[in-house]
Amino acid sequence: MTQPFATYVTGTDEYRLDVVTDPEPDNPQAVIYFTAADVDVATGQAEQMLAAVNGPDDRYGELYVHDGDDTAVYCDTIHLPA
């Protein structure tokens, strides 16, 4: 699955976290853009951001990385159980 993804940051990878709080993942509660050195660091940052978002205790985050061609490539699903 690819989605539009624009970046203006150079020198690091840009990531997008779609915060999902209902059964429909295509309607995220929030979309957070951030930079990280690599996917391991991005996953750690995404877990912290997901925990900080207001919403139900049971949350998911869909993590994407910018591929250089204005599209998002799926990386991982992060789950914070209730």
N, C-alpha and C positions, 0 to 999 in steps of 0.2 A: 504494500500500500504506500503510495507516495502522496504527499500533500504539498502545496506551495510553501516555500520556506525562503525568506530573504535574509541576508546577513550583511552587516557592514563592519564586522569585527575581523581583524587580521591577527595572525600569530598564535591563535588558539582555535580549538574546535568550538563551534556554537551548537548548543543543544536546545531542545524544546521539551518541556514537560507538560503534558495534557493531564490535568487533574480530573479524575472521573469519580463521581459520587452517585451515579445512578446506573441502571443496567445498560444504558445506551452509550457506548464509548465515543460515538461521533458527536456527542453534545457535552464537551467538557465544561466543568464548572469554572475552570480557570486555565489559562495557557501562560506558561512562564518560560521566558527565554533567558539563557545564561551561557556563560563560557566555562570551559574546563580543559585541562591539559590532555585528558584521555577519558575513555569510557568508564574506567574504574572510579576516577575522581568524580565524574559526572553523576554516576549512580549514587555515590555517597551524598553529594549535594542535593540530588533529587529527593532522596529519602528525607533529608532535613527540611526541604521546602514543602514536601507533601505533608509532613507532620505539622507544619506551621499554618497551613491553610485552614480556614474555618469550614466546618462541615461535619458530616457524620463521622463517627469513629472508624468505620470500615471504609477505607479509601484506596483507590488505585491510581497509579500514575503511568501513563504511556510515555516512554522516553524515546525521543527521536534525535538524530544527529543530522546536521546539514551536510549534504554530499558535494557541495561546490557548484551545483547546477540549479540552485533555487528549488530543490525538492528535499523532503524530509525522509530519512531512512529509519525505519523502526529499529530500536536497539533492545529494549527490554520493557517488561511490565513490572512495576514496583507495587507491592501490596502492603499496606499497613492494616492488619486485622484489628477488629474491635476488641 
